[in-house]
Amino acid sequence: MLLLLSCFLQNYYQNKLRLALIGQSLFGQEVYTNLRKQGHKVVGVFTVPDRDGKADPLAVVAEKDGTPVFKFPRWRVKGKPITEVVEAYKAVGGDKKAGFSIFWADDGLDTGPILLQRECSVEPNDTVDSLYNRFLFPEGIKAMVESVQLIADGKATRVPQTEEGASYEGIQKKSNSKPAEAIHNWIRGHDKVPGAWTVIDGQVLCQSNPSGQPLEIEGASQAGVVTKNGLVLYGSDSKALMVKNLQFEDGKMISAAKYFSSGDTARVELTDDEKKIAEEIRDIWKGILSNVAAIEETTDFFKSGAASMDVVRLVEEIKQRCVGLQLQNEDVYMATTFQDFIQMFVRRLRGEDQEEEMVIDYATKDVNNMTVKMPWQCFINGKFEDAENGKTANTINPADGSVSYLDIHSHIHTDIHTYVDRAVAAAKEAFEVGPWGRMNPRDRGTLLYKLADLMEEHQEELATIESIDSGAVYTLALKTHIGMSIQTFRYFAGWCDKIQGKTIPINQARPNRNLTFTKKEPLGVCAIVIPWNYPLMMLAWKSAACLAAGNTLVLKPAQVTPLSALKFAELTVKAGIPKGVINIVPGSGGMVGQRMSDHPDIRKLGFTGSTPIGKQIMKSCALSNLKKVSLELGGKSPLIIFSDCDMDKAVRMGMSSVFFNKGENCIAAGRLFVEESIHDEYIRRVVEEIKKMKVGDPLHRSTDHGPQNHKAHMDKLVSISTVNESYIDIT
């Protein structure tokens, strides 16, 4: 809020003035302090009354100096200004420029002659709060002091202005029949919730015909619509804008999406443990609102004198008390009384206050003494959804050839491109404006720990899915495929708050003593293409590090083994990972993978697969936007056995190197070199051990070797399984 200046000009020609200041807050305090440092005499301060016994910062510093302080409960009475008080200048909005005027006080509001003006550009998402912090506060202090000095030096101008269009008129004339952009700017100019925003025509959230409940708006050109995303308003030009929060005349705020249901929520009864936590929160409130004698159920946080920094303190102290609870500054503005805050907190603690319950159309299968529930649709922006063209493809259980589920992915090129583009857009938005990028690394680590816990809770189901989808032996899947995935997420969860830069030694001979340092920051949207041999473990190895660093993901599982990735997506929602952070698009590498390689908004791509495909990916990534690439490509690992080996150990190691995970292993020993003197003995021992192996149903606990992952792979193995000096016939 800008201060208005009234000057007593008895000492006009002596370069030091006697001043009366009208204003409030830290801004007024800073102007007051700086004017006194310049030697000017402040003869009186006009400010707001105390709030719950707590004086305004301007009043505090003035009273400390012995300066007379006048506190008025209002600045206008029945539309007429009080003579002794001049209301602070208020910005009413504007689409391109913002600024402030310092003017000579009169008996009106902001209609006196202008003395000095400053302006700045308005960014698309600026609110009055962001403009105040970025421009009005720091530049306003300088300009006030400069204005006083101009008066003192006899250089101050008096530019007349009309009373028409005074700021109070703009506030009193609450006409909603304006173009959408004008309404948008008016909201920005009066929005005092940090981070609140509106979106005007053209954004994803604004729809030409949104579905929701109509809401009549007085003076508006047409009714608004309350949707699941907020309140859609229409300007006189029929363009739409989205409002996220609403404030009533009594100061209460609600989510616009909950306008029709805001009063329907029944109060929850607290358990004994929750009552203990509530009392701890009461102590936190008491520590912040030190001027309040006791925190009652009806105590209002802001009416008791709390400011924006107190909101931050409250949120952070509660986060320390309840690690993992995701509380935002805006939550405090939405529940300002203690009883409302506790109700909101308990619902959040119980997980009852989620934005929207996830709806999953499961494919179920009674197998392995359990009912396995498998998501089967694309996962984009926190939701499972069908393909627009309705195309599906079967996923086959390699043990018996039965259909495990229907995997949504398209055979139409343009449609699958649309899905990849939507997934990338969701990941980009989640990175740039969502909570993931702004989240404290400690909190991000907490979410990854929670995800690991959920994976452990569902480990039997995940291992069963790996078995029926990829043919992995259940006992191996439980220990390796799932077990190592859980360990991977726990490991990288610990890295979240330990990613740091370093200083670099440079030549100190220069006189300016330069300091060079690095700062590590997330890349942005990362794409991951994973193979079919370890569906979940390869996902974990590639995605956990990306997520720990603060990136967002678009992931393509192998076309033949997408099930565990989609189940993983379900668990990420339950863990509280924000929507858009992880997106999964099943499909073919030639379509989904190629589009990822070509996409300009993807900053890095990780791929595991064949060398020819790796070459194509590297080429596409270079031509598109020079995105970073990590490639893990094919190879044949040799195992060399000499005559002085421990034969028993050599046989065990040789078999393990060849047959571990059915031989579908990145480091499988594709070649065995055996010294000639022990060759026949080694082969005989290996064949004996192979005959002892049980090949069969991967879900049977005694099975050593399950089915190959898919038919094309099996056909390839059969084609090379002839008896010769290089291969052993195990068919």
Secondary structure as UniProt FT lines:
FT   STRAND          4..8
FT   HELIX           9..14
FT   STRAND          18..22
FT   HELIX           25..37
FT   TURN            38..39
FT   STRAND          41..47
FT   TURN            52..53
FT   HELIX           57..65
FT   STRAND          69..71
FT   STRAND          76..77
FT   TURN            78..79
FT   STRAND          80..81
FT   TURN            83..84
FT   STRAND          97..104
FT   STRAND          114..121
FT   TURN            124..125
FT   HELIX           128..131
FT   HELIX           132..136
FT   HELIX           137..152
FT   TURN            153..154
FT   TURN            164..165
FT   HELIX           167..172
FT   HELIX           180..190
FT   TURN            194..195
FT   STRAND          198..200
FT   TURN            201..202
FT   TURN            204..205
FT   STRAND          213..215
FT   TURN            218..219
FT   STRAND          224..226
FT   STRAND          231..234
FT   TURN            236..237
FT   STRAND          240..243
FT   STRAND          245..247
FT   TURN            249..250
FT   STRAND          253..255
FT   HELIX           256..258
FT   TURN            259..263
FT   HELIX           272..288
FT   TURN            290..291
FT   TURN            297..298
FT   TURN            301..305
FT   HELIX           308..321
FT   TURN            323..324
FT   HELIX           329..334
FT   HELIX           338..350
FT   STRAND          363..367
FT   TURN            368..369
FT   STRAND          370..374
FT   STRAND          378..380
FT   TURN            381..382
FT   STRAND          383..385
FT   TURN            388..389
FT   STRAND          392..396
FT   TURN            398..400
FT   STRAND          403..408
FT   HELIX           413..432
FT   HELIX           435..438
FT   HELIX           441..457
FT   HELIX           459..470
FT   HELIX           474..476
FT   HELIX           477..482
FT   HELIX           483..493
FT   TURN            494..495
FT   HELIX           496..498
FT   STRAND          502..504
FT   TURN            508..509
FT   TURN            511..512
FT   STRAND          516..518
FT   STRAND          525..529
FT   HELIX           535..548
FT   TURN            549..550
FT   STRAND          552..556
FT   TURN            559..560
FT   HELIX           563..575
FT   TURN            579..580
FT   STRAND          582..584
FT   HELIX           589..593
FT   HELIX           594..598
FT   TURN            600..601
FT   STRAND          604..608
FT   HELIX           611..624
FT   STRAND          628..632
FT   STRAND          637..641
FT   TURN            643..644
FT   HELIX           647..659
FT   HELIX           660..663
FT   TURN            666..667
FT   STRAND          669..674
FT   HELIX           676..678
FT   HELIX           679..692
FT   TURN            698..699
FT   TURN            701..702
FT   HELIX           711..719
//
